[in-house]
Amino acid sequence: MTRRWKSRPSGSNWGEFGDDDQIGRLNLITSEVRLRAAAEIKQGKCFCLSLPLDFPGGSMLAPHRFPPQIKATQRHGQNYFNYPLANEGAFGDCGCDDSVLLCTQYSTQWDSLSHIGRLFDVNGDGARELTYYNGHVADIDVIAPAARSGSPGTRLGIENMAETCIQGRGVLVDLAAHVGRERRRVGYVELMDIVDAQRVAVEPGDMLCLYTGFADVVLEMNRQPDQGRLAQSCAVLDGADDRLLQWISDSGIAALIADNYAIEAIPSRARGNGDEEFVPLHVHCLFKLGLPLGELWYLAELANWLRANDRHRFFLTAPPLRLPGAAGSPVTPVATV
């Protein structure tokens, strides 16, 4: 495979998993890592880590996203819901069948590696173009749905993540235990203080989960989100903290997950480097490292159990939908302890 790039961004890992790689740091979840993760199952107790997928409600968090719209499919011109199969013969049974129109990143979800790119001189010729992880270029490799000639018809789709199965060790850092529900940008120094205080060990191939309490606030609003209150609620990472971004690189984590919207503060504070980014943590993780991001997960019950049992590790299963070409996917993660 011919390499797609002649120059790569500073601090990126492009090419380290192969010139044609589409799964990035998920390569670090090896068979050996999964076996170590399975050893975290001590009691066989499971936790669902997904919100109901019609939360948060409305379109306040992201105006371009809307709640799932479910409707019955049609059978012989009738709604196939509580549909008597006697309509098609002397049968006493009935059936339900439905369809859904949803935004793949409305609620508990994964970002694919095509979710965020940026302008970059990928060919080393002085011309910047929209580029994604591992040198995949907009409109050449990452193609809009309307312009695709087949399925998937594009690169870096969520199906690549699904094919890895995404099973491994989850590690939870309980930010809420230290910050409460105060809105605070957590940078490298504070995160390391919390990690040390909670005696959390993070190893290569782990999937790091951050419990902030934000999803709990969302649930309390019962599909009627209060924009002002949410904007002042719970910890977010400081995506403009270069030491934090370097720690993410050095830690070897395979995925970064939180129970809040976007993991990092939006908008980001200025970094003063003359080349600002709207979501610098997303750029660092998705564009530079191929590090998947999980957002709006429901972590409260798991966090409470881990705290009560003086644990922070668990077995995590979290494959996205195997939906070719999608830039994100709803997910129903399961933690087993």
Beta strands, then each sheet from edge to edge (+ up, - down):
strand 1: 46-48
strand 2: 69-72
strand 3: 74-75
strand 4: 78-79
strand 5: 83-84
strand 6: 94-95
strand 7: 98-101
strand 8: 109-111
strand 9: 118-120
strand 10: 129-132
strand 11: 136-137
strand 12: 167-174
strand 13: 184-186
strand 14: 207-211
strand 15: 235-237
strand 16: 255-258
strand 17: 293-295
strand 18: 313-317
strand 19: 328-330
strand 20: 334-336
sheet 1: 1+ 20- 18+ 12- 14- 16- 17- 8+ 19-
sheet 2: 2+ 7-
sheet 3: 3+ 4-
sheet 4: 5+ 6-
sheet 5: 9+ 10- 11+
sheet 6: 13+ 15+
end
